[in-house]
Amino acid sequence: MLEKILEDHTLWFRTKGKEGDRAILSGVDLSQSVLKDACLVEAELMGAHLNDADLRGADLRGANLQDAVLAGAQLQNANLEEADLMMTDLTGTQLKNTRLDGAYLHGADLSRAVDLTAEQLKEVYSDENTQFPPNL
């Protein structure tokens, strides 16, 4: 079923909504899912559980991940530009080479994110409730 949703979403994105369907996975438990290199641009993942998921190289530009749980997820080389990550749990998430420009991190917990650099955070939106690793 997930494979079909991803196929439909990729088609939706590539045809600018003329074909396929946008992925609506709000609140869905996708823990430990393998979504490597998946096209999830503008996908609806609000409140989804993506604990320990493999999202390496995934395209999540503009995706709604508000209140999602990505604890321990692998997001190396993923694109999260302009994604809504407000109130998202990113503890222990692997973020090496993850693109975050324009991402909304208000209230997000990145306190134990792995391989996160100051350079990645230059163009993000955050607030006093955003938790960053102590070294940043």
N, CA, C and O atoms as a Tinker XYZ file with bonds, in Angstrom:
   544  protein
     1  N      0.820000   -1.198000    0.000000    73     2
     2  CA     0.000000    0.000000    0.000000    64     1     3
     3  C      0.862000    1.260000    0.000000    63     2     4     5
     4  O      0.595000    2.193000   -0.757000    81     3
     5  N      1.902000    1.294000    0.850000    73     3     6
     6  CA     2.781000    2.459000    0.908000    64     5     7
     7  C      3.466000    2.679000   -0.435000    63     6     8     9
     8  O      3.615000    3.815000   -0.885000    81     7
     9  N      3.875000    1.606000   -1.061000    73     7    10
    10  CA     4.535000    1.710000   -2.365000    64     9    11
    11  C      3.626000    2.394000   -3.384000    63    10    12    13
    12  O      4.081000    3.228000   -4.167000    81    11
    13  N      2.348000    2.041000   -3.373000    73    11    14
    14  CA     1.368000    2.630000   -4.297000    64    13    15
    15  C      1.169000    4.119000   -3.987000    63    14    16    17
    16  O      1.076000    4.939000   -4.901000    81    15
    17  N      1.104000    4.462000   -2.703000    73    15    18
    18  CA     0.957000    5.868000   -2.305000    64    17    19
    19  C      2.148000    6.674000   -2.798000    63    18    20    21
    20  O      1.981000    7.783000   -3.305000    81    19
    21  N      3.347000    6.124000   -2.653000    73    19    22
    22  CA     4.561000    6.822000   -3.100000    64    21    23
    23  C      4.577000    6.974000   -4.622000    63    22    24    25
    24  O      4.966000    8.025000   -5.133000    81    23
    25  N      4.164000    5.951000   -5.338000    73    23    26
    26  CA     4.096000    6.030000   -6.806000    64    25    27
    27  C      3.111000    7.105000   -7.242000    63    26    28    29
    28  O      3.414000    7.919000   -8.114000    81    27
    29  N      1.923000    7.105000   -6.626000    73    27    30
    30  CA     0.901000    8.095000   -6.965000    64    29    31
    31  C      1.370000    9.509000   -6.646000    63    30    32    33
    32  O      1.099000   10.449000   -7.393000    81    31
    33  N      2.080000    9.649000   -5.524000    73    31    34
    34  CA     2.566000   10.969000   -5.132000    64    33    35
    35  C      3.643000   11.464000   -6.100000    63    34    36    37
    36  O      3.654000   12.636000   -6.478000    81    35
    37  N      4.530000   10.584000   -6.491000    73    35    38
    38  CA     5.574000   10.965000   -7.449000    64    37    39
    39  C      4.944000   11.428000   -8.746000    63    38    40    41
    40  O      5.367000   12.431000   -9.320000    81    39
    41  N      3.934000   10.704000   -9.214000    73    39    42
    42  CA     3.218000   11.090000  -10.427000    64    41    43
    43  C      2.516000   12.431000  -10.235000    63    42    44    45
    44  O      2.541000   13.282000  -11.124000    81    43
    45  N      1.898000   12.615000   -9.083000    73    43    46
    46  CA     1.224000   13.883000   -8.757000    64    45    47
    47  C      2.216000   15.038000   -8.823000    63    46    48    49
    48  O      1.922000   16.086000   -9.398000    81    47
    49  N      3.392000   14.843000   -8.233000    73    47    50
    50  CA     4.404000   15.903000   -8.231000    64    49    51
    51  C      4.917000   16.172000   -9.643000    63    50    52    53
    52  O      5.016000   17.328000  -10.055000    81    51
    53  N      5.239000   15.135000  -10.372000    73    51    54
    54  CA     5.834000   15.298000  -11.707000    64    53    55
    55  C      4.852000   15.892000  -12.721000    63    54    56    57
    56  O      5.274000   16.546000  -13.675000    81    55
    57  N      3.552000   15.673000  -12.525000    73    55    58
    58  CA     2.556000   16.206000  -13.457000    64    57    59
    59  C      1.896000   17.466000  -12.904000    63    58    60    61
    60  O      0.899000   17.943000  -13.446000    81    59
    61  N      2.455000   17.994000  -11.830000    73    59    62
    62  CA     1.920000   19.205000  -11.204000    64    61    63
    63  C      0.456000   19.063000  -10.826000    63    62    64    65
    64  O     -0.338000   19.989000  -10.993000    81    63
    65  N      0.105000   17.861000  -10.302000    73    63    66
    66  CA    -1.231000   17.616000   -9.803000    64    65    67
    67  C     -2.247000   17.149000  -10.824000    63    66    68    69
    68  O     -3.402000   16.906000  -10.475000    81    67
    69  N     -1.844000   17.018000  -12.078000    73    67    70
    70  CA    -2.784000   16.603000  -13.127000    64    69    71
    71  C     -3.082000   15.108000  -13.070000    63    70    72    73
    72  O     -4.154000   14.664000  -13.481000    81    71
    73  N     -2.128000   14.338000  -12.559000    73    71    74
    74  CA    -2.305000   12.888000  -12.446000    64    73    75
    75  C     -1.822000   12.458000  -11.068000    63    74    76    77
    76  O     -1.136000   13.212000  -10.378000    81    75
    77  N     -2.182000   11.254000  -10.676000    73    75    78
    78  CA    -1.758000   10.739000   -9.381000    64    77    79
    79  C     -2.476000   11.410000   -8.234000    63    78    80    81
    80  O     -3.449000   12.137000   -8.437000    81    79
    81  N     -1.994000   11.165000   -7.026000    73    79    82
    82  CA    -2.587000   11.751000   -5.829000    64    81    83
    83  C     -1.492000   12.171000   -4.865000    63    82    84    85
    84  O     -0.460000   11.511000   -4.742000    81    83
    85  N     -1.737000   13.280000   -4.187000    73    83    86
    86  CA    -0.809000   13.751000   -3.166000    64    85    87
    87  C     -0.820000   12.767000   -1.997000    63    86    88    89
    88  O     -1.876000   12.272000   -1.601000    81    87
    89  N      0.364000   12.487000   -1.449000    73    87    90
    90  CA     0.469000   11.577000   -0.304000    64    89    91
    91  C     -0.067000   12.255000    0.952000    63    90    92    93
    92  O      0.434000   13.301000    1.364000    81    91
    93  N     -1.080000   11.655000    1.551000    73    91    94
    94  CA    -1.653000   12.112000    2.809000    64    93    95
    95  C     -1.397000   10.996000    3.813000    63    94    96    97
    96  O     -2.097000    9.984000    3.834000    81    95
    97  N     -0.383000   11.203000    4.643000    73    95    98
    98  CA     0.034000   10.182000    5.602000    64    97    99
    99  C      0.056000   10.743000    7.025000    63    98   100   101
   100  O      0.880000   10.338000    7.845000    81    99
   101  N     -0.840000   11.659000    7.306000    73    99   102
   102  CA    -0.918000   12.266000    8.633000    64   101   103
   103  C     -1.199000   11.215000    9.693000    63   102   104   105
   104  O     -2.125000   10.415000    9.555000    81   103
   105  N     -0.395000   11.219000   10.753000    73   103   106
   106  CA    -0.599000   10.329000   11.874000    64   105   107
   107  C     -0.273000    8.867000   11.616000    63   106   108   109
   108  O     -0.464000    8.031000   12.499000    81   107
   109  N      0.211000    8.545000   10.434000    73   107   110
   110  CA     0.507000    7.155000   10.078000    64   109   111
   111  C      1.821000    6.717000   10.722000    63   110   112   113
   112  O      2.771000    7.496000   10.802000    81   111
   113  N      1.868000    5.472000   11.176000    73   111   114
   114  CA     3.092000    4.922000   11.758000    64   113   115
   115  C      3.947000    4.332000   10.643000    63   114   116   117
   116  O      3.645000    3.270000   10.098000    81   115
   117  N      5.014000    5.042000   10.320000    73   115   118
   118  CA     5.959000    4.608000    9.291000    64   117   119
   119  C      7.314000    4.309000    9.917000    63   118   120   121
   120  O      8.344000    4.367000    9.244000    81   119
   121  N      7.309000    3.990000   11.201000    73   119   122
   122  CA     8.550000    3.686000   11.902000    64   121   123
   123  C      9.295000    2.573000   11.183000    63   122   124   125
   124  O      8.705000    1.578000   10.761000    81   123
   125  N     10.582000    2.757000   11.054000    73   123   126
   126  CA    11.497000    1.796000   10.434000    64   125   127
   127  C     11.223000    1.558000    8.955000    63   126   128   129
   128  O     11.739000    0.598000    8.381000    81   127
   129  N     10.429000    2.403000    8.335000    73   127   130
   130  CA    10.164000    2.275000    6.898000    64   129   131
   131  C     11.404000    2.643000    6.095000    63   130   132   133
   132  O     12.203000    3.483000    6.509000    81   131
   133  N     11.549000    2.009000    4.956000    73   131   134
   134  CA    12.635000    2.348000    4.042000    64   133   135
   135  C     12.043000    3.249000    2.962000    63   134   136   137
   136  O     11.305000    2.796000    2.087000    81   135
   137  N     12.381000    4.529000    3.043000    73   135   138
   138  CA    11.888000    5.534000    2.114000    64   137   139
   139  C     13.067000    6.233000    1.441000    63   138   140   141
   140  O     12.990000    7.409000    1.085000    81   139
   141  N     14.130000    5.507000    1.279000    73   139   142
   142  CA    15.354000    6.045000    0.691000    64   141   143
   143  C     15.060000    6.577000   -0.707000    63   142   144   145
   144  O     14.447000    5.898000   -1.530000    81   143
   145  N     15.512000    7.817000   -0.960000    73   143   146
   146  CA    15.353000    8.496000   -2.255000    64   145   147
   147  C     13.896000    8.725000   -2.648000    63   146   148   149
   148  O     13.617000    8.984000   -3.819000    81   147
   149  N     12.972000    8.637000   -1.715000    73   147   150
   150  CA    11.546000    8.825000   -2.028000    64   149   151
   151  C     11.247000   10.278000   -2.393000    63   150   152   153
   152  O     11.860000   11.205000   -1.864000    81   151
   153  N     10.307000   10.456000   -3.295000    73   151   154
   154  CA     9.807000   11.782000   -3.644000    64   153   155
   155  C      8.594000   12.048000   -2.760000    63   154   156   157
   156  O      7.519000   11.484000   -2.966000    81   155
   157  N      8.789000   12.919000   -1.771000    73   155   158
   158  CA     7.701000   13.280000   -0.857000    64   157   159
   159  C      7.522000   14.806000   -0.814000    63   158   160   161
   160  O      7.146000   15.365000    0.216000    81   159
   161  N      7.793000   15.459000   -1.929000    73   159   162
   162  CA     7.649000   16.906000   -2.028000    64   161   163
   163  C      6.202000   17.272000   -1.711000    63   162   164   165
   164  O      5.269000   16.735000   -2.308000    81   163
   165  N      6.029000   18.188000   -0.767000    73   163   166
   166  CA     4.719000   18.690000   -0.343000    64   165   167
   167  C      3.798000   17.594000    0.195000    63   166   168   169
   168  O      2.580000   17.773000    0.204000    81   167
   169  N      4.340000   16.487000    0.635000    73   167   170
   170  CA     3.523000   15.423000    1.227000    64   169   171
   171  C      2.981000   15.870000    2.581000    63   170   172   173
   172  O      3.589000   16.693000    3.264000    81   171
   173  N      1.856000   15.328000    2.949000    73   171   174
   174  CA     1.215000   15.613000    4.231000    64   173   175
   175  C      1.584000   14.498000    5.207000    63   174   176   177
   176  O      1.066000   13.385000    5.118000    81   175
   177  N      2.487000   14.812000    6.140000    73   175   178
   178  CA     2.987000   13.838000    7.114000    64   177   179
   179  C      2.827000   14.357000    8.539000    63   178   180   181
   180  O      3.567000   13.954000    9.436000    81   179
   181  N      1.872000   15.240000    8.743000    73   179   182
   182  CA     1.664000   15.829000   10.061000    64   181   183
   183  C      1.375000   14.739000   11.091000    63   182   184   185
   184  O      0.465000   13.928000   10.918000    81   183
   185  N      2.167000   14.735000   12.168000    73   183   186
   186  CA     1.964000   13.775000   13.236000    64   185   187
   187  C      2.374000   12.353000   12.903000    63   186   188   189
   188  O      2.110000   11.439000   13.684000    81   187
   189  N      3.011000   12.147000   11.766000    73   187   190
   190  CA     3.439000   10.794000   11.382000    64   189   191
   191  C      4.577000   10.318000   12.281000    63   190   192   193
   192  O      5.346000   11.124000   12.806000    81   191
   193  N      4.672000    9.023000   12.450000    73   191   194
   194  CA     5.754000    8.408000   13.221000    64   193   195
   195  C      6.746000    7.811000   12.233000    63   194   196   197
   196  O      6.456000    6.829000   11.549000    81   195
   197  N      7.916000    8.423000   12.174000    73   195   198
   198  CA     8.972000    7.991000   11.270000    64   197   199
   199  C     10.222000    7.614000   12.063000    63   198   200   201
   200  O     11.344000    7.785000   11.587000    81   199
   201  N     10.018000    7.103000   13.266000    73   199   202
   202  CA    11.138000    6.695000   14.113000    64   201   203
   203  C     12.005000    5.697000   13.355000    63   202   204   205
   204  O     11.500000    4.745000   12.759000    81   203
   205  N     13.300000    5.925000   13.385000    73   203   206
   206  CA    14.272000    5.004000   12.786000    64   205   207
   207  C     14.008000    4.708000   11.309000    63   206   208   209
   208  O     14.465000    3.685000   10.800000    81   207
   209  N     13.287000    5.576000   10.618000    73   207   210
   210  CA    13.027000    5.385000    9.190000    64   209   211
   211  C     14.269000    5.738000    8.378000    63   210   212   213
   212  O     15.074000    6.574000    8.786000    81   211
   213  N     14.411000    5.097000    7.236000    73   211   214
   214  CA    15.513000    5.377000    6.318000    64   213   215
   215  C     15.002000    6.341000    5.254000    63   214   216   217
   216  O     14.325000    5.938000    4.309000    81   215
   217  N     15.333000    7.612000    5.418000    73   215   218
   218  CA    14.925000    8.660000    4.485000    64   217   219
   219  C     16.139000    9.266000    3.783000    63   218   220   221
   220  O     16.091000   10.406000    3.323000    81   219
   221  N     17.212000    8.506000    3.704000    73   219   222
   222  CA    18.424000    9.013000    3.060000    64   221   223
   223  C     18.117000    9.393000    1.610000    63   222   224   225
   224  O     17.566000    8.604000    0.843000    81   223
   225  N     18.490000   10.624000    1.263000    73   223   226
   226  CA    18.297000   11.102000   -0.100000    64   225   227
   227  C     16.863000   11.431000   -0.466000    63   226   228   229
   228  O     16.591000   11.748000   -1.624000    81   227
   229  N     15.943000   11.368000    0.471000    73   227   230
   230  CA    14.531000   11.659000    0.177000    64   229   231
   231  C     14.330000   13.144000   -0.114000    63   230   232   233
   232  O     15.027000   13.998000    0.435000    81   231
   233  N     13.379000   13.432000   -0.975000    73   231   234
   234  CA    13.039000   14.807000   -1.324000    64   233   235
   235  C     11.757000   15.174000   -0.582000    63   234   236   237
   236  O     10.661000   14.767000   -0.967000    81   235
   237  N     11.916000   15.947000    0.481000    73   235   238
   238  CA    10.800000   16.345000    1.343000    64   237   239
   239  C     10.572000   17.859000    1.288000    63   238   240   241
   240  O     10.065000   18.442000    2.246000    81   239
   241  N     10.936000   18.486000    0.192000    73   239   242
   242  CA    10.756000   19.934000    0.077000    64   241   243
   243  C      9.287000   20.295000    0.296000    63   242   244   245
   244  O      8.391000   19.721000   -0.323000    81   243
   245  N      9.063000   21.253000    1.186000    73   243   246
   246  CA     7.706000   21.739000    1.418000    64   245   247
   247  C      6.763000   20.755000    2.084000    63   246   248   249
   248  O      5.563000   21.014000    2.171000    81   247
   249  N      7.284000   19.630000    2.556000    73   247   250
   250  CA     6.424000   18.642000    3.218000    64   249   251
   251  C      5.960000   19.151000    4.577000    63   250   252   253
   252  O      6.665000   19.916000    5.235000    81   251
   253  N      4.790000   18.730000    4.986000    73   251   254
   254  CA     4.280000   19.081000    6.312000    64   253   255
   255  C      4.605000   17.933000    7.266000    63   254   256   257
   256  O      3.961000   16.884000    7.240000    81   255
   257  N      5.609000   18.149000    8.103000    73   255   258
   258  CA     6.029000   17.178000    9.106000    64   257   259
   259  C      5.777000   17.721000   10.508000    63   258   260   261
   260  O      6.403000   17.276000   11.469000    81   259
   261  N      4.879000   18.665000   10.623000    73   259   262
   262  CA     4.584000   19.269000   11.923000    64   261   263
   263  C      4.132000   18.189000   12.906000    63   262   264   265
   264  O      3.290000   17.351000   12.582000    81   263
   265  N      4.701000   18.222000   14.104000    73   263   266
   266  CA     4.381000   17.267000   15.177000    64   265   267
   267  C      4.754000   15.828000   14.847000    63   266   268   269
   268  O      4.298000   14.906000   15.523000    81   267
   269  N      5.565000   15.621000   13.829000    73   267   270
   270  CA     5.995000   14.265000   13.470000    64   269   271
   271  C      7.110000   13.808000   14.411000    63   270   272   273
   272  O      7.757000   14.622000   15.071000    81   271
   273  N      7.318000   12.513000   14.458000    73   271   274
   274  CA     8.402000   11.937000   15.266000    64   273   275
   275  C      9.389000   11.295000   14.298000    63   274   276   277
   276  O      9.085000   10.307000   13.629000    81   275
   277  N     10.575000   11.886000   14.245000    73   275   278
   278  CA    11.635000   11.385000   13.377000    64   277   279
   279  C     12.835000   10.936000   14.203000    63   278   280   281
   280  O     13.957000   10.907000   13.696000    81   279
   281  N     12.614000   10.591000   15.457000    73   279   282
   282  CA    13.703000   10.199000   16.347000    64   281   283
   283  C     14.470000    9.018000   15.749000    63   282   284   285
   284  O     13.887000    7.986000   15.417000    81   283
   285  N     15.765000    9.188000   15.623000    73   283   286
   286  CA    16.627000    8.135000   15.115000    64   285   287
   287  C     16.558000    7.914000   13.619000    63   286   288   289
   288  O     17.177000    6.983000   13.103000    81   287
   289  N     15.815000    8.754000   12.911000    73   287   290
   290  CA    15.696000    8.583000   11.459000    64   289   291
   291  C     17.007000    8.931000   10.757000    63   290   292   293
   292  O     17.812000    9.717000   11.257000    81   291
   293  N     17.194000    8.336000    9.609000    73   291   294
   294  CA    18.357000    8.624000    8.775000    64   293   295
   295  C     17.930000    9.581000    7.674000    63   294   296   297
   296  O     17.195000    9.209000    6.759000    81   295
   297  N     18.400000   10.819000    7.775000    73   295   298
   298  CA    18.040000   11.848000    6.799000    64   297   299
   299  C     19.260000   12.376000    6.055000    63   298   300   301
   300  O     19.234000   13.487000    5.525000    81   299
   301  N     20.320000   11.590000    6.013000    73   299   302
   302  CA    21.515000   12.035000    5.318000    64   301   303
   303  C     21.186000   12.327000    3.853000    63   302   304   305
   304  O     20.501000   11.552000    3.185000    81   303
   305  N     21.693000   13.464000    3.372000    73   303   306
   306  CA    21.520000   13.889000    1.977000    64   305   307
   307  C     20.059000   14.103000    1.569000    63   306   308   309
   308  O     19.757000   14.171000    0.378000    81   307
   309  N     19.163000   14.209000    2.533000    73   307   310
   310  CA    17.753000   14.478000    2.233000    64   309   311
   311  C     17.564000   15.979000    2.008000    63   310   312   313
   312  O     18.383000   16.791000    2.437000    81   311
   313  N     16.490000   16.327000    1.339000    73   311   314
   314  CA    16.175000   17.728000    1.090000    64   313   315
   315  C     14.904000   18.091000    1.852000    63   314   316   317
   316  O     13.807000   17.644000    1.516000    81   315
   317  N     15.079000   18.913000    2.888000    73   315   318
   318  CA    13.959000   19.375000    3.709000    64   317   319
   319  C     13.758000   20.890000    3.562000    63   318   320   321
   320  O     13.243000   21.546000    4.468000    81   319
   321  N     14.168000   21.428000    2.426000    73   319   322
   322  CA    14.003000   22.862000    2.214000    64   321   323
   323  C     12.532000   23.235000    2.293000    63   322   324   325
   324  O     11.674000   22.592000    1.687000    81   323
   325  N     12.260000   24.292000    3.055000    73   323   326
   326  CA    10.912000   24.832000    3.244000    64   325   327
   327  C      9.924000   23.840000    3.838000    63   326   328   329
   328  O      8.715000   24.043000    3.728000    81   327
   329  N     10.403000   22.783000    4.459000    73   327   330
   330  CA     9.522000   21.817000    5.126000    64   329   331
   331  C      9.041000   22.394000    6.452000    63   330   332   333
   332  O      9.748000   23.169000    7.096000    81   331
   333  N      7.848000   22.014000    6.848000    73   331   334
   334  CA     7.296000   22.419000    8.139000    64   333   335
   335  C      7.659000   21.343000    9.154000    63   334   336   337
   336  O      7.073000   20.260000    9.169000    81   335
   337  N      8.629000   21.657000    9.996000    73   335   338
   338  CA     9.103000   20.748000   11.035000    64   337   339
   339  C      8.788000   21.292000   12.427000    63   338   340   341
   340  O      9.453000   20.943000   13.402000    81   339
   341  N      7.775000   22.145000   12.513000    73   339   342
   342  CA     7.428000   22.735000   13.799000    64   341   343
   343  C      6.977000   21.651000   14.773000    63   342   344   345
   344  O      6.160000   20.794000   14.438000    81   343
   345  N      7.524000   21.708000   15.981000    73   343   346
   346  CA     7.202000   20.784000   17.073000    64   345   347
   347  C      7.573000   19.336000   16.749000    63   346   348   349
   348  O      7.020000   18.409000   17.341000    81   347
   349  N      8.493000   19.140000   15.825000    73   347   350
   350  CA     8.897000   17.799000   15.412000    64   349   351
   351  C     10.026000   17.281000   16.288000    63   350   352   353
   352  O     10.918000   18.034000   16.678000    81   351
   353  N      9.982000   15.994000   16.591000    73   351   354
   354  CA    11.016000   15.335000   17.384000    64   353   355
   355  C     12.078000   14.796000   16.436000    63   354   356   357
   356  O     11.844000   13.835000   15.704000    81   355
   357  N     13.247000   15.430000   16.460000    73   355   358
   358  CA    14.368000   15.029000   15.614000    64   357   359
   359  C     15.541000   14.540000   16.464000    63   358   360   361
   360  O     16.690000   14.602000   16.029000    81   359
   361  N     15.258000   14.059000   17.662000    73   359   362
   362  CA    16.339000   13.600000   18.539000    64   361   363
   363  C     17.013000   12.362000   17.950000    63   362   364   365
   364  O     16.353000   11.403000   17.548000    81   363
   365  N     18.320000   12.411000   17.910000    73   363   366
   366  CA    19.092000   11.287000   17.405000    64   365   367
   367  C     19.017000   11.100000   15.902000    63   366   368   369
   368  O     19.493000   10.095000   15.375000    81   367
   369  N     18.425000   12.060000   15.207000    73   367   370
   370  CA    18.300000   11.974000   13.763000    64   369   371
   371  C     19.636000   12.261000   13.090000    63   370   372   373
   372  O     20.354000   13.181000   13.482000    81   371
   373  N     19.961000   11.472000   12.081000    73   371   374
   374  CA    21.188000   11.654000   11.300000    64   373   375
   375  C     20.926000   12.732000   10.247000    63   374   376   377
   376  O     20.071000   12.559000    9.379000    81   375
   377  N     21.668000   13.852000   10.323000    73   375   378
   378  CA    21.407000   14.984000    9.437000    64   377   379
   379  C     22.612000   15.392000    8.587000    63   378   380   381
   380  O     22.689000   16.540000    8.149000    81   379
   381  N     23.532000   14.497000    8.350000    73   379   382
   382  CA    24.712000   14.847000    7.553000    64   381   383
   383  C     24.288000   15.203000    6.127000    63   382   384   385
   384  O     23.626000   14.425000    5.440000    81   383
   385  N     24.693000   16.410000    5.706000    73   383   386
   386  CA    24.405000   16.931000    4.359000    64   385   387
   387  C     22.914000   17.096000    4.075000    63   386   388   389
   388  O     22.515000   17.149000    2.911000    81   387
   389  N     22.093000   17.177000    5.102000    73   387   390
   390  CA    20.661000   17.401000    4.920000    64   389   391
   391  C     20.433000   18.882000    4.632000    63   390   392   393
   392  O     20.979000   19.746000    5.318000    81   391
   393  N     19.630000   19.167000    3.625000    73   391   394
   394  CA    19.346000   20.552000    3.257000    64   393   395
   395  C     18.136000   21.039000    4.037000    63   394   396   397
   396  O     17.058000   20.448000    3.971000    81   395
   397  N     18.332000   22.134000    4.784000    73   395   398
   398  CA    17.281000   22.660000    5.648000    64   397   399
   399  C     16.905000   24.109000    5.337000    63   398   400   401
   400  O     16.127000   24.703000    6.084000    81   399
   401  N     17.423000   24.686000    4.280000    73   399   402
   402  CA    17.140000   26.090000    3.977000    64   401   403
   403  C     15.637000   26.349000    3.928000    63   402   404   405
   404  O     14.892000   25.659000    3.232000    81   403
   405  N     15.213000   27.353000    4.678000    73   403   406
   406  CA    13.806000   27.739000    4.693000    64   405   407
   407  C     12.905000   26.832000    5.505000    63   406   408   409
   408  O     11.689000   27.026000    5.520000    81   407
   409  N     13.480000   25.832000    6.190000    73   407   410
   410  CA    12.663000   24.931000    7.011000    64   409   411
   411  C     12.166000   25.657000    8.257000    63   410   412   413
   412  O     12.859000   26.514000    8.806000    81   411
   413  N     10.975000   25.308000    8.691000    73   411   414
   414  CA    10.371000   25.883000    9.885000    64   413   415
   415  C     10.621000   24.933000   11.053000    63   414   416   417
   416  O     10.073000   23.832000   11.102000    81   415
   417  N     11.458000   25.378000   11.993000    73   415   418
   418  CA    11.865000   24.531000   13.113000    64   417   419
   419  C     11.333000   25.034000   14.449000    63   418   420   421
   420  O     11.872000   24.668000   15.494000    81   419
   421  N     10.304000   25.850000   14.446000    73   419   422
   422  CA     9.749000   26.393000   15.685000    64   421   423
   423  C      9.350000   25.253000   16.622000    63   422   424   425
   424  O      8.522000   24.413000   16.271000    81   423
   425  N      9.946000   25.230000   17.816000    73   423   426
   426  CA     9.612000   24.225000   18.818000    64   425   427
   427  C     10.131000   22.824000   18.525000    63   426   428   429
   428  O      9.805000   21.888000   19.255000    81   427
   429  N     10.922000   22.660000   17.487000    73   427   430
   430  CA    11.457000   21.334000   17.145000    64   429   431
   431  C     12.571000   20.947000   18.112000    63   430   432   433
   432  O     13.267000   21.806000   18.654000    81   431
   433  N     12.729000   19.648000   18.317000    73   431   434
   434  CA    13.790000   19.148000   19.196000    64   433   435
   435  C     14.889000   18.509000   18.358000    63   434   436   437
   436  O     14.754000   17.385000   17.874000    81   435
   437  N     15.976000   19.252000   18.199000    73   435   438
   438  CA    17.159000   18.760000   17.496000    64   437   439
   439  C     18.306000   18.588000   18.489000    63   438   440   441
   440  O     19.471000   18.540000   18.096000    81   439
   441  N     17.975000   18.496000   19.768000    73   439   442
   442  CA    18.986000   18.529000   20.828000    64   441   443
   443  C     20.041000   17.442000   20.701000    63   442   444   445
   444  O     21.186000   17.648000   21.102000    81   443
   445  N     19.684000   16.309000   20.161000    73   443   446
   446  CA    20.665000   15.227000   19.996000    64   445   447
   447  C     20.810000   14.821000   18.536000    63   446   448   449
   448  O     21.177000   13.685000   18.236000    81   447
   449  N     20.524000   15.747000   17.633000    73   447   450
   450  CA    20.699000   15.465000   16.209000    64   449   451
   451  C     22.167000   15.191000   15.926000    63   450   452   453
   452  O     23.054000   15.785000   16.539000    81   451
   453  N     22.409000   14.290000   14.996000    73   451   454
   454  CA    23.775000   13.861000   14.691000    64   453   455
   455  C     24.235000   14.497000   13.381000    63   454   456   457
   456  O     23.496000   14.521000   12.396000    81   455
   457  N     25.461000   15.007000   13.384000    73   455   458
   458  CA    26.097000   15.602000   12.198000    64   457   459
   459  C     25.373000   16.838000   11.681000    63   458   460   461
   460  O     25.379000   17.104000   10.479000    81   459
   461  N     24.756000   17.588000   12.571000    73   459   462
   462  CA    24.135000   18.862000   12.221000    64   461   463
   463  C     25.181000   19.950000   12.372000    63   462   464   465
   464  O     25.899000   19.989000   13.371000    81   463
   465  N     25.272000   20.840000   11.380000    73   463   466
   466  CA    26.270000   21.906000   11.421000    64   465   467
   467  C     25.605000   23.280000   11.477000    63   466   468   469
   468  O     24.433000   23.433000   11.134000    81   467
   469  N     26.369000   24.264000   11.913000    73   467   470
   470  CA    25.888000   25.641000   11.944000    64   469   471
   471  C     25.549000   26.117000   10.537000    63   470   472   473
   472  O     24.612000   26.896000   10.355000    81   471
   473  N     26.284000   25.668000    9.563000    73   471   474
   474  CA    26.040000   26.042000    8.158000    64   473   475
   475  C     24.636000   25.613000    7.714000    63   474   476   477
   476  O     23.962000   26.351000    6.996000    81   475
   477  N     24.203000   24.441000    8.133000    73   475   478
   478  CA    22.876000   23.946000    7.764000    64   477   479
   479  C     21.764000   24.795000    8.375000    63   478   480   481
   480  O     20.645000   24.816000    7.862000    81   479
   481  N     22.065000   25.491000    9.463000    73   479   482
   482  CA    21.043000   26.243000   10.195000    64   481   483
   483  C     20.986000   27.718000    9.826000    63   482   484   485
   484  O     20.190000   28.464000   10.397000    81   483
   485  N     21.813000   28.153000    8.883000    73   483   486
   486  CA    21.887000   29.571000    8.523000    64   485   487
   487  C     20.569000   30.137000    8.009000    63   486   488   489
   488  O     20.244000   31.292000    8.283000    81   487
   489  N     19.817000   29.347000    7.276000    73   487   490
   490  CA    18.609000   29.858000    6.617000    64   489   491
   491  C     17.326000   29.213000    7.126000    63   490   492   493
   492  O     16.342000   29.146000    6.390000    81   491
   493  N     17.314000   28.733000    8.377000    73   491   494
   494  CA    16.112000   28.116000    8.926000    64   493   495
   495  C     15.330000   29.130000    9.754000    63   494   496   497
   496  O     15.856000   30.179000   10.129000    81   495
   497  N     14.092000   28.812000   10.029000    73   495   498
   498  CA    13.251000   29.621000   10.899000    64   497   499
   499  C     13.104000   28.857000   12.210000    63   498   500   501
   500  O     12.696000   27.696000   12.224000    81   499
   501  N     13.441000   29.523000   13.305000    73   499   502
   502  CA    13.343000   28.874000   14.613000    64   501   503
   503  C     12.855000   29.896000   15.629000    63   502   504   505
   504  O     12.700000   31.075000   15.313000    81   503
   505  N     12.616000   29.438000   16.842000    73   503   506
   506  CA    12.207000   30.338000   17.906000    64   505   507
   507  C     12.868000   29.914000   19.212000    63   506   508   509
   508  O     13.725000   29.029000   19.225000    81   507
   509  N     12.470000   30.544000   20.299000    73   507   510
   510  CA    13.075000   30.261000   21.602000    64   509   511
   511  C     12.777000   28.845000   22.095000    63   510   512   513
   512  O     13.433000   28.363000   23.019000    81   511
   513  N     11.804000   28.182000   21.495000    73   511   514
   514  CA    11.461000   26.823000   21.900000    64   513   515
   515  C     12.176000   25.750000   21.067000    63   514   516   517
   516  O     12.051000   24.558000   21.349000    81   515
   517  N     12.917000   26.170000   20.054000    73   515   518
   518  CA    13.667000   25.211000   19.248000    64   517   519
   519  C     14.876000   24.749000   20.064000    63   518   520   521
   520  O     15.604000   25.568000   20.625000    81   519
   521  N     15.078000   23.450000   20.123000    73   519   522
   522  CA    16.188000   22.895000   20.887000    64   521   523
   523  C     17.263000   22.407000   19.926000    63   522   524   525
   524  O     17.035000   21.499000   19.127000    81   523
   525  N     18.440000   23.025000   20.018000    73   523   526
   526  CA    19.569000   22.662000   19.181000    64   525   527
   527  C     20.599000   21.901000   20.008000    63   526   528   529
   528  O     20.590000   21.996000   21.236000    81   527
   529  N     21.486000   21.148000   19.359000    73   527   530
   530  CA    22.563000   20.485000   20.092000    64   529   531
   531  C     23.405000   21.526000   20.845000    63   530   532   533
   532  O     23.517000   22.665000   20.392000    81   531
   533  N     23.991000   21.154000   21.975000    73   531   534
   534  CA    24.759000   22.108000   22.778000    64   533   535
   535  C     25.891000   22.791000   22.019000    63   534   536   537
   536  O     26.230000   23.935000   22.322000    81   535
   537  N     26.473000   22.120000   21.053000    73   535   538
   538  CA    27.597000   22.702000   20.319000    64   537   539
   539  C     27.151000   23.729000   19.278000    63   538   540   541
   540  O     27.998000   24.365000   18.651000    81   539
   541  N     25.842000   23.906000   19.078000    73   539   542
   542  CA    25.345000   24.876000   18.117000    64   541   543
   543  C     24.551000   25.941000   18.841000    63   542   544
   544  O     24.038000   26.865000   18.210000    81   543
